[in-house]
Amino acid sequence: AASLQELLRYSEQQELIHWRTRTHTCNICFSEKAGTQFVQLGGCDHAFCTECMGEMSQLHVREGSILELKCPLPDCRSEVAASMLAQVLDEPTYDRWLRLKFDQVVTSEMDDVAFCPRCEENDRSSPSLVTDPPASEEDAPIATCPHCEYMFCTKCLGVAHGKVADCISEEDRMMQVAMRRLDNAQQTLAEKRKNKRVQAGGKLYEVLSEDDPVPAVDVTGCVSQEEVGPMKEGDEIVSVSLGTKDNYKPLWTRREHGVPQLEAALASRPPLVIRFRPPAGGERDRQRKKKMLEELMTLRAIKQDSQPCPKCGVRIMRSQGCNHMRCTHCDTHFCYRCGRPIPSDNPYSHFSAQGCPTFDDSEVRRVAEEQARGGPGEDRELEELRRQFGRQEDLFAHFQAHGGNNGQRPRIARRERHANDTACPTCRQWNSRNGRLNHARCFACRTSYCHHCGKRIEGAVPRHFQGEGACPQHNTS
């Protein structure tokens, strides 16, 4: 038996050596290359060029969608082998894939394991077992991190508490994380003394008539506009009084009231006296607070237009389509309308039995309006792409007829530039901005880059917009 296995293994090795001596066409880029420039996927018998598989693998690992690391052929979709990823990924990216794979297996297979939120803030992965299982559905599950000994609720990831009703919201937790980052910021002794002197006094701004501008404030009670009179963005409102600086009556003070009352006080009829001061950390603290607010704005936008996976909790945003969703982190199928898991083998049975609609009314109206504007069954975006780049079948025929563009990767014709477009740093294609968001994904080569600085974004996207001197996550104009 051993001799037969050795003969079969030897035969496979010889076939692979002979296969590598020939020229093959990659079914992704349609280029003809030597067999030595191809990589076997491992999970199936298919092979693609190393360049294409490397770009595809790096993209999915960077974005965290490792469940999509499968054979590109639609009729196959077998999972790629770890040995293939080791050939096409550099060491840091491969290590990130290992961590993501471990996290995905733990969260999908072990319900009593959660990752410590404090360790994740420090870029460390620390799985923690539930030490106090809930006695009832009203009790919160508690876990203790074996690394930092932090006790937390595995449901909301906040500090340990007794009841599920006491769980904090994602926005509150994000605020706590941002405030911890601000508290941990290092200041020199001279900066601390200067800021203490400025904080002790404060400055005054008088709103004498309705023509004088009144500052807008953010969720922390700080000025959210770039400049209003002597006030700058990030300055803290200390108090608001009715009258003039010589004769006034307090309406709001930071020590005694909340931000909703501040907005009401600023909406009062003039004359008003506003006492303000720069933030305790100076200009650096002003920029950190701005970053914190941008993160909170992003979180609010995600919460409004997303649904958490019922198994792993990862939020999933639906752009359009039906209510059947599939989590790319743990492969759970669930209903976007009610948030419940549904069977993967027959997902649409949920919509006929449970009463949830397959399509929301807003989606039905959107499709009807699109058809009314572009004609029955016509996709206007697809028609625009065809107008700019031609028919896909013609492109394929052109690449196959010309031997894959002389062995080079085919280039897509550059699309027309529109207002606020920026060029991809990899392929120089023009890409439109999504609202005020500065993160861009090139439609042609799938490169992640920043609209603000025009540079490629490597690794986790949020890190590009964090830290001193980082690019703003949202454009102000």
Buried (B, 14 or more C-beta within 10 A) or exposed (E): EEEEEEEEEEEEEEEEEEBBEEEBBBEBBBBBBEBEBBBBBBBBEBBBBBBBBBBBBBBBBBBBEBBBBBBBBEEEEBBBBBEBBEBBBEEEBBEBBEEBBEBBEBBBEEEEBBBBBBBEEEEEBBBBBBEBEBEEEEBBBBBBBEBEEBBBBBBBBBBBBEEBEEBBEBEEBBBBBBEEBBEEEEBEEEBEEBBEEBBEEBBBBBBEEEEBEBBEBBBBBBBBBEEBBEBBBBBBBBBBBBBBEEEBEBBBBBEEBEBEBBEEBBEBEBBBBBBBBBBBBBEBBBBBBBBBBBBBBBBBBEBEEEBBBBBBBBBBEBEEEBBBBBBBBBBBBBBBBBEEBBEEEEBEEBBEEEEBEBBBEEBEEEEEEBBEEBEEEEEEEEEEBEEEBEEEEEBEEEBEEEEBBEEEBBEBEBBEEEEEBBBBBBBEBBBBBEEBEBBBBBBBBBBBBBBBBEEBBBEEBEEBBBEEEBBBBBBEE
